[in-house]
Amino acid sequence: MGRFFTRERFGRPQVVAGTLLLIFLAQCAWLVNRSRLVKPEAHEIFRIHEGLGQWRGEWIASTPSAARTQQSVGDEPYDSHHSALWYLIASAPSLLWPRNTANYPYWGWLAHAPYLIFGVLLGASLWYVARRLYGNVGGYIALMLYCFSPGIVRSSALWFAEPEIGATWGAFGAIFTAIAVAHTLYAPREVVLWNWRRILLLGLSLALAVGSQFSLVVVLPVTLAFMLYVVPGRRTAAAVIWAAAVGIGTLILFASYFFHAGAFWQGMRHASFLGISGSALLTPLSYKRVVAQLGQSSPALVLALPFALAIWAGWRRARYFGNTAPLLMAVLLLLFAVGTPHYPGLGFQLSRADTKIWSQRAFGDCSWPMPDGIFGSWRGRGVRCECEAYASLSLMK
């Protein structure tokens, strides 16, 4: 125990980071408290009810059920964008609730608890990676950009937002866990036995990302590419580790369907993994929309990003792997955001209510009503937050 509580693990940097995360949590808690005064939306109640039904053995979430038929959730009998894992996470705290939903102002805050935890863990992960790459100052800058990002706070508190912060944490963790485990292959050790903890963590990250948002399946080839690039001399070992992690992630997703092979197969068969529109990539309005939404999600990030890109392009020493990898991820996810303006799993759909043209586009194909005056739609939290996290890293150094 004495070796665990060392100054290296619990020193001044950890105290500063912990303080920033507490401030972040306080902002989220304020929004959660405000949400108690607002009647929950139909899709939020359905999401919890669907997951509760699976926990109680009545049906499998995200598959055809009596609850899904009775609710206005679209024409598809299967949820083509989320797995059963997404519903189970959303409804897990509700197992502690009384069945009387009239007491929502008293117990409703529990529905936000998993995503507050995910938000804090994502911030801690971002700080840890940034500190390892760029030192204490880099870690502080990245964490401050994260903790005071309006989009991140809103997504973590579920303030009229879908619960996608878990998908963000999963994708972020998958990328950097893959890079970390690949670096361990430079040591002459057993491939699987030595790395079994990291393989489990990578598999869990992949399951959380893809299970919460099918479109984040794009992280699978990206993680493999990064691993093969990092260790050119041991690519076979890297591929074995990646395959093992993918197998673990698949097993976790299968378990989220309570090991019902038929339901799992049909859920994957009806999953919509990609929905990129070529015409959207050629439309200037799509790029303007993304820039506007980035400015509303994290104004400081938008102001600093041009300078970071100029330094990266003009200074050769800045173009190393630790800087280029997060930049490539941010660019990739931004392209998906531009190419999928109406796709629930990919895209930046955070816009103010007074920006009428973007609000109409975001709400146009929504199957349930959205409240007036709320400064955003429900879509694409995962990729938007993920881009902010990676872009924060690319600002360092």
N, C-alpha and C positions, 0 to 999 in steps of 0.2 A: 504493500500500500504506500509506503514511503517513497518507493521508486516511481510510483505513478504521479503523485502530487509533487512534481519538481518545478523549479523556476522556469525551465524550458517549456513545459507544457502549460503552466499557469502563471505567466509573467505579465508584464505591462501590456504587450500586444493583445493578449487574450482578454485582459480587462477592458481595454478600449473597444475591441470588437464586440465583447459582450454588452457593453453599454450602448453601442450603436444598435445592436439587435433588440435590446430592451426598448429603446426609443421607437424602433420600427414596430415592435409588438404593441406598444402603447397606441400608436396611430391606428393600427388594425383593430385593436380593442375598442377604440372610440367609434370606429365605423360599425363594428359589430353591435355595439350598444345602441347606436342610432337605428340599425336595421330591425331591432326589436319593436320599434314603433311602426314599422311598415308591414302590412299584410303580406305573407309569403306568396310568391307567384305559383301558378298552377304547375309549371314544369319543375319547380323546386320540390314541391310536395310530391309530385309523381316520382322524381328521381329517388327520394328517400323511401317512398312506399314500394317502389320496384325492388330496391335493394333489401328492404325489410322482408318482403315476401320470399326472397331467396334464403335469407338467414333463417326464416321460420319453416323452410321446406315446402313452400307453396308453389313455387315456380323458379325458373332460372332467369335472372335479369338480362335484359337486352335481347331476349327471344320472345316469340309470340306468347302472350299471356292474357288473361281476362283483364288485368289492370291496364295493359298496353292497349287493348282493344277499346276499353271504355274511355281512355284519355285521348285528348287531341294532341298526339305526338307525331303526326304525319301519316303518310300512306304506307310506309314500309313496316312490315311486321317485325323486322329485326333492326336493331340500332346499328347502322352501318358505320358509325364513327367512334363508338365506345364499346368496350368489352364489359363483361359482367363485373370485372374487377373495379371498374369506375363506380358502379352502383354500390358495390359492397363497401368500398371506402366511404362513400357519401353517407351511407345509412348506418355504419357501425356505431357511432355515438347514440343513435336513436334507440338502440337496444336498451339504453338506460332510461328512456322516456316513458311516461305513462301513455297509454293508448288514447287518451283524451287530447285531441289536438287543439282544444280551446285554450290550453295553457301555453300556447306558443311563446308569448312574451317572456315566460319564465324559463322554459327549457330550450327555446329555439337557438340560443347561442351555442349549444353543443354541436349543432350541425356545422358550424364554422370551425370547430376545434381542429379537425385533421388538416385543414388547409392553412390555418395559422401555424401549425407545426411544420408543414411543408415549406411555408414561406420563410420561417426562421432557419430551417435546415438548408434551404437553398442559399440564403444569405451567408450562413456559416461556411458552406461549401465554396461559394464564390470567394470569400475572404481567404480561406485556406489555400486555394489554388493560386490566387493573385499574390498572396504573401510568399508562397514557395517560388513563384516565377519572378517577382519584381520587388521583393523585400517588404518591410513593414509599411512604408509609405504607399507603395502600390496597393497593398491590401486595404489600407484605410480609404484610399480614393475609390477603389472599386466598391467597397462596402457602403460608403456614403452615397455614391450614385444609386446603389440598389435601395438602401433604406429610405431614401427620400424621393424615390420615383413614384409619382401618383399612380401610374398604371400597375406597378407591383403591389403597392399597398391596397389598391382597390381589388385586385385579383385575389390576394391572400385573404382579405376580409369578406370575399364574396359579396361585395357591394354592387348588386345588380350585375353580377358577372358569373359565368359558369365556372365550376371548380376545375381549372386546368393547371393550377400551380404545381400539382403533383406530377403531371406530365412534364412540366418544365424541369423540375428537380431530377426526374428520372433521366431525361435526355442529357441534361448537363452532366449528371453523374456518370452516365454511360460513356460519354466522350472522354472525359478526363480520367476515369478509371481504366479505360482501355489503353490510354497513353501511359498511365502509371504502370500497369501490369506489363506492358510491353518493355518498358525500361528495365524491369527486374530480370529480363531474359539475358541481359549482359553478364549476369553472374552465373557461373557454372553450377546450376542447381537443377533438381528435378522439376520438370515443366508443370505438372498438375499438382503434385503433392505439396510443393512449396507454395504455390500460388492459390491454394484452394479457397482461402478467405477472399482474395481479390476476385476470383472467378465467381464465387457466390454473390459478391457485391455487384459485379458487372451484370450477372444474370438478373438480379433483383432490379437493377436500374433499367435494364432493357424491358423487363416485364411491366414496370411501373409506367414507363414512357409509352410503349405501344399499347398496353392495356388501357391506359387513360385516354389515348388519342391515337387511333389506328394510323393516321397520316405520319406520325413520327417513326414509322418503320424506316424512314430514310436514314435514321441514325445507324442502322445495321451495316450497310455498306460503307458508311463513313468511318465507323469504328474499325472495321477490318482494314480499310485503306490506311488509316493512321498507324495501326499496329504494324502492318507490313512495311510502312515507310520508316518507322522508328528503328526497327531491328532487321535490316536487310540481310544480315548473316544468319538469322534464326527465324525465317518466315514460316517454316513448317510448324515450329513450336508456337508461334503467334497464332497461326490459323487453328491449331488444335485448341488453344485456350479460348479463342473466339467461338469456335463451334461448341465447346463445352458450355460457355456462358449462354449462348443462344438456346442450347438445349435446356438449361436450367430456367431461363426466362419463359420458354414455351411450356415447361412443366408447371410453372407458377400460374400462367394464364389458364392452362388446363384445369388446375386446381380451383381457380376462381369460378369455373363452371361446375364445381363440385364433382369433378371427374365424370361428367356426363359426356361421353364421346360424341354422341349425335348432336347435342346442343353446341358443343365446342366446334365441331366441324361445320355446322350450318352457320354459326356466328362468324367464323373465319371466311366462309364462302361468300357471305353477304357483306363482308367488310369492304369499305371503300378506302383503299390505302392512298390513292392519289387522285386528284381531280384538277390538274393544271389546265388552264385555258390559254392556248396560244395567242388568242386575240387580246387577252388581258395584258400579256407581256408587251404587246405592241401599242397599247393605249396609253398616252401620256397621263390621262386622268388617274390611272392605277398607281403610277409613281407619285403623283401629287398627293393622292390619298394616303399612301404609306408615309410620306414625309410629314404630312400634317398630323397623322396619328402618332408618329414617333415624338413629335414636338409636344403633344399633349400628354404622352406617357412619361417622358423624361426630358424636360427642356434642357437641363444641364448637359445631358449626353449629346443632344443634337448640336449644341454650341461647341462642344469639345471635339466632336467626331471629325470635322473637316481638318482641324489642326493635326489630329492623330494620323489621319490618312496621308496628309502632306508629308509628315515626318517619316512615315513608313515608306512612302514612295521615293522620297529624296535622300534618305540616309540608309546606306547599305547595311550598317550594323544593326539597324532596327528590323531588318527582314530575316530574322531567324525563326526557327520552328515555333518557339513559345509565343511569339507575336503573330505569326502567320496563321497558325491553326485556328485560334478563336476568330480571327478576321475572316477566314474562309467559311467557317460555320455561320457567322453573321450574314455574310453575303449570300450563302446558299439559302438560308431561311428567309432572308428578305426577298429573294427571287420567288420562293414559294408563296410568300405573302402577296407579291404583286400578281402572280399567276393564278391565284385562287381567291378572288375577291368575295365570293359568296359561299365558299366551302367552310363548313363549321369547324373543321379540324385544323385548317391552315389559313392564315391570313390575319391582317391587322384590321380589326373591326371596332377599335376604340375611337369614338368620335363624339364631339359635343352635340347636344340637342340643337344648339343654335346653328350648327353647320348642316343645313337642311338637306343638301344634295347627298352628303355621305350618310346621313341618318336614314334617308329614304332607301338608299341602296342597301344599307345594312339590315333594315327591317323588312325589306320588300318580300323576301321569301321565308320569313320567320313564321312558323306554324302556330305560335302562341302570342298573345298580346304583350306588348312591352309598355311600361309606364311612361307617361309624358314627362318631360323635364329631366330625365336621367341622362347623364352625360356619356352614355356609351351603350353599345349593344353587348350581347352575351358571347360573341363568337371569338374563337382563335386566341384564347388566353395563353395556351401553351406555347405556341411558336412566337407570339409577340414577346412574352416574358423571356423566353429563351434567347431571342435576338438581343434583348436589353442586357442580359447577363453576359453573353459573349462579346457584345460591343463594349461593355464596361471593361472586360479584360483586354480588349484590343487597344484601349486608351492608355494602358500602362506603358512604361518605358519610352 
